Amino acid sequence: MAYIEIVGEKQLNGEVNIQGSKNAVLPVLAATVLVNGITKLNHCPRILDVYNMIKILEAIGCTVYWEKASLVVNTARLNTSTVPEVYVKMMRSSIILMGALLGRTHSVTITYPGGCTIGARPIDFHLGAFQDMNVSVEEEDGLIKCTTAGVKGNDIFLKFPSVGATENIILASVLADGKTSILNAAREPEILELCKFLNAAGAKIFGAGSERIEIEGVDYLHSIEYTASSDRIVAGTYLAAVAGTGGEAVLTGIGSGCLQTLIKVLREMGCSILSGEDYIIIASSGRPKPIPFIRTMPYPGFPTDMQSQIMSVLMMATGTSKIVEEIFEGRYQNVKEQIKFGADIRIEGREAVITGVPSLTGCEVYASELRGGAALIIAGLMAKGKTTLYNPYFIERGYEDICRDLKQLGADIRRVS
Ligand code: UD1
């Protein structure tokens, strides 16, 4: 059984380059299905979720291969609109292929993705929007079958600015008949990135990054080479790690633009942060100040994907902090593992009260999801003695090589197979 071993209480110092963004490349890889030709995606991270997306694209007839750090996708021979169940089970975000397949083949069959460790995660907004766009949606025995004589543009209002639903609607609209307007659209940087990619391939999308996105259908998208941005959550995780252990680190390949809310919190904790267009420098003296109130919110609010990592840092704060998790109700499941380090965390509904303790002690912990797993690594880096983390697979879904990166910053960490 593979595991990660950490000997904690070492300050992190040095420089690390940030990998390509998981949440940016997954929708872009889905979007390649709409491209009439070849897509070359530079700075594509080598993570499990990308490997799974490659397997899905191959299973539906596409040719996919690596050219160094670039992934090349040719969808000319796409021959089915059925997404194999095994991959939907492995990677919930494969539902992002629905919009793209509807645009390309006018049909899609996919297994209902169900919930996951971080929450129920329904897809009612996605399916409701498709229905408003002339798509018939049938659900039977856990299978969702969508068919259309042609996707038609419409005005779609989202009750909540869902990232995945916004992406799926954009993907379904790009080759649709007429204009689609998404109202209360998600504003995450990854939405902007998907639209940048699609526009560069010939789509007509306006307003990405705002609450109202308008898409005018076009006839086809052409071949394209595109470079993905760096992963803001991976960068945020390493910033949190330095905040927790103390030290001084430089992250390269990423600016602070999309990390403003997190950086504000890190500064309140007592960290010094400097940044330029493609670097962030953080310096921390160790035990952070507590944060009275953090509420996770859609972008530009505090990201839910950074909640667990910041909680780990606050476990050693010099006072009491409060977090309210507004996006995914199941994210506190990770707390039972964080407590094993000797942390004082009380959960009531969506609220977590974290009373900092002077030291944490290394222990055996089990990752059960991606960001929660990264949070356990941070706790291990802060703790006295040895920590063994099982199920590293969950972390590898989104981090190319977290042990390599943290070792480069001076951590005593290794993966044992
Ligand atoms: C994406 C990100 C994930 C991030 C999340 C929120 C990817 C691959 N994943 O997930 O890392 O944590 O955004 O920033 O980009 N909801 C519904 N019905 C729907 C859709 C969503 O009720 O049809 C709810 C969800 O249960 C959740 C909230 O809306 O409470 C936000 O979910 P959403 O923004 O859709 O997250 P994902 O796209 O799944």
Boltz pocket constraint, residues with backbone or C-beta under 6 A from the ligand:
constraints:
  - pocket:
      binder: B
      contacts: [[A, 22], [A, 23], [A, 26], [A, 93], [A, 119], [A, 120], [A, 121], [A, 122], [A, 123], [A, 124], [A, 125], [A, 126], [A, 127], [A, 160], [A, 161], [A, 162], [A, 163], [A, 164], [A, 165], [A, 186], [A, 190], [A, 304], [A, 305], [A, 326], [A, 327], [A, 328]]
      max_distance: 6.0
